[in-house]
């Protein structure tokens, strides 16, 4: 089986680019961020502090997660409920960052992610795919962009959905999440030594996809 690991900070375009690469290579796309977001959503629904392990860990036995393809689109199911759209809010993004710092949450998802890679050719994106989850991936890419560029992209996404959000608030969320993700004790966000760095600050989406595809095709 072949594996492509794409890591990087929030808003770098990992999911969009990973989906495009997976489609072109006819690989399975594994959205690891959606799994953490789903756990974050469950913690919020239960009224728990998502950054407090003592409150989140007891919830894990109650959680069942599945990635399913519905009409060709990957959807995320939490205890049988399609939560794919519900997990895409700024609040749940912060909850995902909180729960991802809890070692037991990472262990809970680790086997699920590894099993997917054992059984399929995969493109997997996240924060620690190349460093922890799939350290032997055939291709490792660290995708990044300036905080301002990433905040503008997120802001445009929300406006396109008709959601009124402040650019300044999004920028602060991006900066906060970058700090939290790179300073957590377990599996912090960092570039794997053998990963190729791709900075998309000055690239549009098509250029970014083209750049990553070229790297993948050269290595696989």
MOZI-V366833 format. One record per residue. N is the residue number from 1. RES is the residue in one letter. OMEGA is omega in whole degrees, -180 to 180 (none if undefined). BURIAL is b if it has 9 or more other ideal C-beta (glycine too) atoms within 8 Angstrom, else e. Layout:
n = [N & N]
res = [RES & RES]
omega = [OMEGA & OMEGA]
burial = [BURIAL & BURIAL]
//
This chain:
n = [1 & 2 & 3 & 4 & 5 & 6 & 7 & 8 & 9 & 10 & 11 & 12 & 13 & 14 & 15 & 16 & 17 & 18 & 19 & 20 & 21 & 22 & 23 & 24 & 25 & 26 & 27 & 28 & 29 & 30 & 31 & 32 & 33 & 34 & 35 & 36 & 37 & 38 & 39 & 40 & 41 & 42 & 43 & 44 & 45 & 46 & 47 & 48 & 49 & 50 & 51 & 52 & 53 & 54 & 55 & 56 & 57 & 58 & 59 & 60 & 61 & 62 & 63 & 64 & 65 & 66 & 67 & 68 & 69 & 70 & 71 & 72 & 73 & 74 & 75 & 76 & 77 & 78 & 79 & 80 & 81 & 82 & 83 & 84 & 85 & 86 & 87 & 88 & 89 & 90 & 91 & 92 & 93 & 94 & 95 & 96 & 97 & 98 & 99 & 100 & 101 & 102 & 103 & 104 & 105 & 106 & 107 & 108 & 109 & 110 & 111 & 112 & 113 & 114 & 115 & 116 & 117 & 118 & 119 & 120 & 121 & 122 & 123 & 124 & 125 & 126 & 127 & 128 & 129 & 130 & 131 & 132 & 133 & 134 & 135 & 136 & 137 & 138 & 139 & 140 & 141 & 142 & 143 & 144 & 145 & 146 & 147 & 148 & 149 & 150 & 151 & 152 & 153 & 154 & 155 & 156 & 157 & 158 & 159 & 160 & 161 & 162 & 163 & 164 & 165 & 166 & 167 & 168 & 169 & 170 & 171 & 172 & 173 & 174 & 175 & 176 & 177 & 178 & 179 & 180 & 181 & 182 & 183 & 184 & 185 & 186 & 187 & 188 & 189 & 190 & 191 & 192 & 193 & 194 & 195 & 196 & 197 & 198 & 199 & 200 & 201 & 202 & 203 & 204 & 205 & 206 & 207 & 208 & 209 & 210 & 211 & 212 & 213 & 214 & 215 & 216 & 217 & 218 & 219 & 220]
res = [X & X & X & X & X & X & X & X & X & X & X & X & X & X & X & X & X & X & X & X & X & X & X & X & X & X & X & X & X & X & X & X & X & X & X & X & X & X & X & X & X & X & X & X & X & X & X & X & X & X & X & X & X & X & X & X & X & X & X & X & X & X & X & X & X & X & X & X & X & X & X & X & X & X & X & X & X & X & X & X & X & X & X & X & X & X & X & X & X & X & X & X & X & X & X & X & X & X & X & X & X & X & X & X & X & X & X & X & X & X & X & X & X & X & X & X & X & X & X & X & X & X & X & X & X & X & X & X & X & X & X & X & X & X & X & X & X & X & X & X & X & X & X & X & X & X & X & X & X & X & X & X & X & X & X & X & X & X & X & X & X & X & X & X & X & X & X & X & X & X & X & X & X & X & X & X & X & X & X & X & X & X & X & X & X & X & X & X & X & X & X & X & X & X & X & X & X & X & X & X & X & X & X & X & X & X & X & X & X & X & X & X & X & X & X & X & X & X & X & X]
omega = [179 & -180 & 175 & 180 & 178 & 179 & 177 & -177 & 180 & 175 & -179 & -180 & -176 & -175 & -179 & -179 & 179 & 178 & -179 & 179 & -180 & -179 & -178 & -178 & -174 & 175 & 174 & 176 & 179 & -179 & -176 & 179 & 180 & 179 & 178 & 179 & -179 & 176 & 177 & 179 & -179 & 179 & 179 & 180 & -179 & 178 & -178 & 174 & -173 & 178 & -177 & -178 & -178 & 178 & -175 & -175 & 179 & -180 & -171 & 179 & -179 & -171 & 172 & -178 & 177 & 169 & -180 & 175 & 178 & -177 & 176 & -179 & -180 & 179 & -178 & -179 & 177 & -178 & 176 & -179 & 176 & -177 & -174 & -179 & -177 & -176 & -175 & 178 & 178 & -180 & -178 & 174 & 178 & 177 & 178 & 179 & 180 & -177 & -177 & 178 & -179 & -175 & -177 & 176 & 180 & 178 & -180 & -177 & -174 & -178 & 180 & -180 & -180 & -179 & 178 & -179 & 178 & -172 & -175 & 163 & -172 & 163 & -175 & 179 & -179 & -180 & -173 & -176 & -179 & -177 & -172 & -171 & -179 & -177 & 179 & -180 & -179 & 179 & 176 & -180 & 174 & -174 & -179 & 175 & -180 & 178 & -179 & 179 & -179 & 179 & 178 & 180 & 179 & -180 & 179 & 179 & -180 & -180 & 180 & 178 & -179 & -179 & -180 & 178 & -179 & 175 & -178 & 178 & 180 & 179 & 180 & 177 & 180 & -179 & 180 & -178 & 177 & -179 & -178 & -176 & -177 & -178 & 180 & -175 & -176 & 175 & -180 & 176 & 174 & -180 & 175 & -177 & -177 & 178 & 176 & -180 & 176 & 179 & -175 & -177 & -176 & 179 & 172 & -174 & -179 & 178 & 180 & 179 & -179 & -180 & -179 & 180 & -179 & 179 & -179 & -177 & 178 & -173 & -179 & none]
burial = [e & e & b & b & b & b & b & b & b & b & b & b & b & b & b & b & b & b & b & b & b & b & e & e & b & e & b & b & b & b & b & b & b & b & b & b & b & b & b & b & b & b & b & b & e & e & e & b & e & b & e & e & e & e & b & b & b & e & b & b & e & e & b & e & b & e & b & e & e & e & e & e & e & b & b & b & b & b & e & e & e & e & b & b & e & e & b & e & e & b & e & b & b & b & b & b & b & b & b & b & b & b & e & b & b & b & e & b & b & b & e & b & b & b & e & b & b & e & e & b & b & b & b & b & b & b & b & b & b & b & b & e & b & b & e & e & b & e & b & b & b & b & b & b & b & e & b & e & b & b & b & b & b & b & b & e & e & b & b & e & e & e & e & e & b & e & b & e & b & b & b & e & b & b & b & b & b & b & e & b & b & b & e & b & e & e & e & b & b & e & e & b & e & e & b & e & e & b & e & b & e & e & b & e & b & e & b & b & b & e & b & b & b & e & b & b & e & e & e & b]
//
